[in-house]
Each structure stands twice: as structure tokens, then as C-alpha cells.
């Protein structure tokens, strides 16, 4: 396996971009999944200012790194969300928030995701990872009862807002990889299928496989890989420990994400419940050739300690595949 192993910079947005690049290079990462957060990458500026864009590329080149994907998770969240409120103001850039008018925020967020496709192409990447937001997530509990027509309208809203975005992705030869995740239009196995149906299974739209968010919902992440193999456009290598202590629920009880009383928590890859070795074998089966992005999160250790260990674990799963003749011998049994 020669898949590149990258570091997702979103968890490091408090650090200057060059400092993150220096760490990633010293640890041995092949490149980055660059988040449009902090000073790492301003999508609007990169789309309009060639010198600024070149400054990002120069820093990458200085440390021998490549960009394999751009993350526009935070802005993408505002495309379909309803309501738009203080939570979005805290995560989108000022030019997206504007005067805070909800529909205006959604429109400006959509334009920023379009820019992300153009910027990815300019930087030599062909994947944008991110979120879509969801008009119907507030109804996920389905009580008080929610008419089916409301749910259907939510998927129609998603298609109406995202098809014009995906037109730009098609024009640029870039694909969007939705991270299947709570709060998104596709948050589990069946909603992923429904989201694909809503946009007519356009090739520009696929998934960022992040097993941690599937595990805590009780969805088999390996089955997801196998069944959606042709739509796995990007991979996050992140682990989750699911607790079964009779008190901790899957929804988290409004506790901070690193509170040990929660029903699940992020841990160092190889120390949780995600069957990563089985998943890597599944990636071989579906012939996934894209980057393996380490989204390093573990509240139990300092991140400057844990990130290189996470990289070493992921690299340890990249064993050589059998020779073609070996495969053929078994196929003829």
C-alpha cells in the first residue's frame, strides 16, 4: 500500500500554519488535509489573491509536504442548517456571517464551498472534505411526531442548495467528501443512501469515511466501507472508545466531549473500538487509493506526544499487498 498518510490541521487551528507544517514534517507525515480555519487557509483570500495562495504553497514546499485535501467543514455546516445562530457565528469567517441574516449566511456559505473547489484545484488537490449542514437535524428524535413530508422537504432543500455547488466541483474536476456525522444530512448508513438519492448519485459527491462517528452510533464502519466503496473519496483515521457502563448514553448527556462520563470518547488510534485492521483490509478490497488523514484527538495525552504515535500506528497497518500471482492462485482454488 502506498497511500499517503496526512495530518488534518483542523485540530491544530490555534497554531500558525507554518508551525503545524514543521511538526508534521518532523513527525514524517506525507502531507496535510488543510482546514480552512485559523490562519491555515482563508478560502476567499486564496481564491482572489494569487500571492496569498502561493504563500501557502511555499510553506508546504519548505517542509516537503503536499496538500492532499482541503477541509471546509465549518463553512459547509452553514449551507443547510436551520436555525442559523450564535453557534455558526463562532465557526464561520466574518465575510460569511455578514449581517447574520440566516438566508444570507447560507448563500454566502455556499459560495465559499464553491471557492473551496477552485482553491483545491489551484493547490493541486482534488478533494474537499466537509459538512453539509441539515435542515432536519433538529427533528432527529422524531418526537413530537414529525410528518414524513418534513423530512422529505429537508432532503429537497439539501439538493436545491448543493446541486449548484456540485456544478462548480464538476467544472473543476474536484470531488466533495461529506463526513458522515451527526448534524449532517447524511449522519448514518441509511441517511447516506437517502442523500445520494436526493442528488441523483452525482459523482462529484461522496463520503469522507470517519469511523469514530459511525461507531458511537452503533453503525458498522467496515460495512459502510464495503457497501459505499465507490463513494469513499477520503478517509479519516480516528478511533473511538464506546463505554458500556450502564450509565453513559450515546448522545453524550450535554457533557464536554472529553468528560469520562460520556458514552464515548476519542482515543489514540489502536486504543479504541474501531476495527482499523479490518477496515484497512476492506480498503484494499474496494481499492481505495486516496490519503489516510490522521485526525488526531485524544484528551488523555498531549497532542504533541500523541500525533507521531498515531502516525506510526497507521503506517503499521500499511502492509504490502499480496503479489498478483498469489492472488490469482487463490482465485483459482
Secondary structure, 3 states (H helix, E strand, C coil): CCCCEEEEHHHHCCCCHHHHHHHHHHHCCCEEEEECCCCCCCHHHHHHCHHHHHHHHHHHHHCCCEEEEEECHHHHHHHHCCCCCHHHHCCCCHHHHCCCCHHHHHHHHHHHHHHHHHHHHHHCCCEEEECCCCCCHHHCCCCCCCCHHHHHHHHHHHHHHHHHHHHHHHHHCCEEEEECCCCCCCCCHHHHHHHHHHCCCCCCEEEEEEHHHHHCCCCCHHHHHHHCHHHEEEEEECEEEECCCCCCCCCHHHCCCCCCCCCEEEECCCCCCCCHHHHHHHHHHHCCCCCEEECCCCCCCCHHHHHHHHHHHHHHCCCCCCCHHHHHHHHCC
